């Protein structure tokens, strides 16, 4: 693996600094593996949650990928980077990370069917009643006074 320990430490430190600002700070998952049985395509995977999704950094021999997934695990974005200038703020990893963070900032989770149905039902109920809530309360009070007399 061309990524050395210093570069891996830099990536982990950057991710940890980013997550430290959260409340409570979420955990970082680190795993290693191989894509083949001969262990010729080794990788290190770093996964961590963001505000609206999940990010995975996968490091191979001389390049890496940052994936952005929604909370259901569906891949929404993939940005590749190389092992050059990882420690620098203008390096390929930091540029890729900034793109993922910008995507997460503007990503809105799609509404679930039940949430969408209740929103449609509420908007339907609001649009079909012409009275304000205060007018409805007055009508209820007046009707109860009429029944009491």
VMD Tcl script that draws the C-alpha trace (Angstrom):
set ca {
  {0.00 0.00 0.00}
  {1.54 3.32 -1.05}
  {-0.35 5.26 1.58}
  {2.07 5.29 4.49}
  {1.18 5.47 8.18}
  {1.77 9.22 8.29}
  {-0.74 9.78 5.48}
  {-3.26 7.42 7.04}
  {-2.83 9.21 10.37}
  {-3.38 12.55 8.63}
  {-6.63 11.30 7.07}
  {-7.85 9.94 10.42}
  {-6.89 13.14 12.19}
  {-8.78 15.23 9.63}
  {-11.90 13.05 9.97}
  {-11.63 13.04 13.76}
  {-11.36 16.84 13.85}
  {-14.42 17.09 11.64}
  {-16.46 14.72 13.81}
  {-15.28 16.24 17.10}
  {-17.51 19.24 16.40}
  {-20.63 17.05 16.54}
  {-22.62 16.51 19.70}
  {-22.09 13.78 20.78}
  {-19.02 12.98 18.71}
  {-19.82 9.96 16.51}
  {-17.43 7.05 16.19}
  {-15.14 6.22 13.29}
  {-15.17 2.67 11.94}
  {-11.87 1.37 10.51}
  {-11.54 -1.92 8.68}
  {-9.10 -3.58 6.30}
  {-9.56 -6.18 3.63}
  {-8.82 -7.44 0.18}
  {-10.91 -7.49 -2.97}
  {-9.38 -10.75 -4.17}
  {-8.39 -14.09 -2.68}
  {-4.67 -13.52 -3.37}
  {-4.56 -10.35 -1.25}
  {-3.22 -8.29 -4.14}
  {-5.89 -5.55 -3.87}
  {-5.66 -4.55 -0.21}
  {-7.61 -1.61 1.17}
  {-8.32 0.31 4.34}
  {-11.87 1.56 4.85}
  {-12.78 4.42 7.18}
  {-16.51 4.98 7.69}
  {-18.13 7.78 9.66}
  {-21.57 9.41 9.87}
  {-22.28 12.92 8.67}
  {-25.33 15.07 9.36}
  {-27.49 13.69 6.53}
  {-25.66 10.56 5.43}
  {-22.66 8.29 5.81}
  {-19.19 8.73 4.34}
  {-16.70 5.98 3.55}
  {-13.07 6.59 2.68}
  {-11.46 3.62 0.95}
  {-7.68 3.67 0.46}
  {-5.98 1.44 -2.11}
  {-2.36 1.26 -3.24}
  {-1.94 4.73 -4.75}
  {-5.44 6.12 -4.82}
  {-8.54 6.38 -2.71}
  {-12.25 7.01 -2.93}
  {-14.72 8.89 -0.77}
  {-18.26 7.58 -1.01}
  {-21.31 9.42 0.23}
  {-24.27 7.20 1.09}
  {-27.73 8.03 2.31}
  {-28.90 6.56 5.61}
  {-30.24 3.51 3.76}
  {-26.76 2.74 2.40}
  {-27.40 3.79 -1.20}
  {-24.32 5.30 -2.92}
  {-25.07 8.86 -3.98}
  {-21.60 10.20 -4.74}
  {-18.10 8.85 -5.33}
  {-15.00 11.06 -5.55}
  {-11.55 9.67 -6.16}
  {-8.24 11.11 -4.96}
  {-4.58 10.15 -5.13}
  {-1.82 9.89 -2.55}
  {-0.21 13.22 -3.43}
  {-0.22 16.15 -0.99}
  {-2.49 14.47 1.54}
  {-1.19 16.58 4.41}
  {-1.73 19.88 2.58}
  {-5.01 21.78 2.70}
  {-5.06 21.95 -1.11}
  {-4.31 18.22 -1.47}
  {-6.54 15.82 -3.35}
  {-8.00 14.19 -0.20}
  {-9.06 17.50 1.37}
  {-10.60 18.67 -1.90}
  {-12.58 15.43 -2.16}
  {-13.64 15.69 1.49}
  {-14.84 19.27 0.97}
  {-16.96 18.12 -1.98}
  {-18.56 15.38 0.12}
  {-19.23 17.79 2.98}
  {-20.83 20.28 0.59}
  {-22.99 17.49 -0.84}
  {-24.02 16.41 2.69}
  {-24.88 19.99 3.62}
  {-27.35 20.31 0.73}
  {-28.65 16.72 0.71}
  {-32.18 16.27 2.00}
  {-33.32 12.79 2.93}
  {-36.38 11.79 0.90}
  {-39.54 11.63 2.99}
  {-40.85 8.22 3.92}
  {-44.25 7.28 2.51}
  {-46.01 7.70 5.88}
  {-44.40 11.11 6.45}
  {-45.32 12.21 2.94}
  {-48.91 10.99 3.36}
  {-49.34 12.85 6.66}
  {-47.93 16.05 5.10}
  {-50.34 15.77 2.18}
  {-53.23 15.05 4.56}
  {-52.36 18.07 6.73}
  {-52.10 20.38 3.74}
  {-55.43 19.05 2.45}
  {-57.12 19.66 5.83}
  {-55.68 23.14 6.09}
  {-56.69 24.10 2.57}
  {-60.26 22.80 2.90}
  {-61.09 24.72 6.07}
  {-61.71 28.40 5.59}
  {-62.03 29.17 9.30}
  {-59.10 30.02 11.46}
  {-58.47 27.84 14.53}
  {-59.75 30.70 16.69}
  {-63.04 30.79 14.71}
  {-63.43 27.03 15.18}
  {-62.96 27.39 18.94}
  {-65.58 30.15 19.04}
  {-68.03 27.95 17.13}
  {-67.46 25.09 19.57}
  {-67.99 27.37 22.55}
  {-71.15 28.90 21.03}
  {-72.58 25.49 20.18}
  {-71.94 24.21 23.69}
  {-73.65 27.31 25.16}
  {-76.69 26.75 22.94}
  {-76.92 23.11 24.06}
  {-76.70 24.13 27.74}
  {-79.61 26.59 27.38}
}
mol new
graphics top color blue
foreach p $ca { graphics top sphere $p radius 0.5 }
foreach p [lrange $ca 0 end-1] q [lrange $ca 1 end] { graphics top cylinder $p $q radius 0.2 }
display resetview
